[in-house]
Amino acid sequence: MADEDEQVQADQPETDEVGAGATAGYGDDEEQNGDRALDQSAIDAMLGDTFSNSALREESGMERIIKAGFVAYERMPMLENVFDRLVRFLSSTLRGFTNDNVDITMEDMRSLRFGDYMSGVPTSSLFSVFRAEQWRNYGLVILDSDLSYAIVDILMGAIRGSGAKAIENRPHTALERALIEKLVVITLSDLSEAFAPVGKVDLTFERLEVSSSLAVIARPSNAAIAAKFHIDMGDRSGNMEIVIPYATFEPVREKLAQQFMGENFGSDSIWENHLISEIMETSVTVSTVFESTFFPLSQILELKKGSVLHLRCKADAPHGVRMECDGTPLFEGTLGRLHNMQAVRIDQRLIPPEEELTPELLASLGAIPAARHTVEQEGSHHVSGK
């Protein structure tokens, strides 16, 4: 037993040395490979409890709506053409206004929530609120600090080619605000002209604000379109953005949704002629109304087989009737007999002549021309009394 204990104790240091060597070797491999074993708590801390049971809880519909970072907005292809026209008009106008070479490019146009956009605007920007008179709503023209100070330098006679001066962290003076306001007024005038093919609108300058909280023109959750323009004026440049809520475009939304100008005015003459020929061949039922009167609901509910309704007309006298198709009056005539058959003589036409029929009127009247043809040619065979 003593010999066995001595042998075990003698073998123990070797085991520890082997274990230590193995551990040391594993640590060296970790340092060499750059890997490190992570336990579950470290994984949860790094992934933010992604795989925890609480994250597997299904969110309600309201929570998904509130957390949604984007909304599918309606596309307005014609609005891109409007902004392209603005680039051309404004480039020419600013060349005469600044007496310098001006180059304007539209960098992007995106749809987003109005609150999300306003929260990301730099605090040094200037906010110009304008009103769309015919559309009865508002929009924004936002100028960054680079553009506002660049236009002031140019209009105040800064030396060309001297480079942009360092922008000081100070509010604009009254004179500088007046010069910037002129730039906004020119932009709104050209934008009104750019919207002319879509619809007449007068964009008028309302006020100039230095804080985004004072330039709120819509709810934070409302959708808006933001178009960004980069303006180069010699060695000076800056950005201008035009933000218009979707509610402002509501009066001309259908025109802005067109793929090209005049899309709704295109017509296919072959299809129109085919449609008219098919309408003229359509058979309809023409009814003749002898008399109309009113009865109490209680009397109507008491009607049964064999009941008699007394009318004011006399059977032996010429009686005027009205002919109609699906409730639409067509003619007025006189009831009589022809060749031992009941017939109606047309005395007055209630629908306009064919030369006065417009496509809109034909669409509203439906198959009335066919009804007229039936009555005049075969009236004695198709007239029924009510």
Secondary structure, DSSP 8 states (H G I E B T S, - for coil): -HHHHHHHHHHHHHHHHHHHHHHHHHHHHHHHHT-----HHHHHHHHTSTTSGGGGS---HHHHHHH---------HHHHHHHHHHHHHHHHHHHHHHTS-EEEEEEEEEEEEHHHHHHTS-TT-EEEEEEETTTTEEEEEEE-HHHHHHHHHHHTT--TTS------SS---HHHHHHHHHHHHHHHHHHHHHTTTT----EEEEEEESSGGG---S-TTSEEEEEEEEEEETTEEEEEEEEEEGGGGGGGHHHHT-SSTTGGG---HHHHHHHHHHHHT-----EEE-------HHHHHT--TT-----S--TTS-EEEEEEETTEEEEEEEEEESSSSEEEEEEEE-S--GGG--HHHHHHH-SHHHHHHHHHHHHHHH-EE-
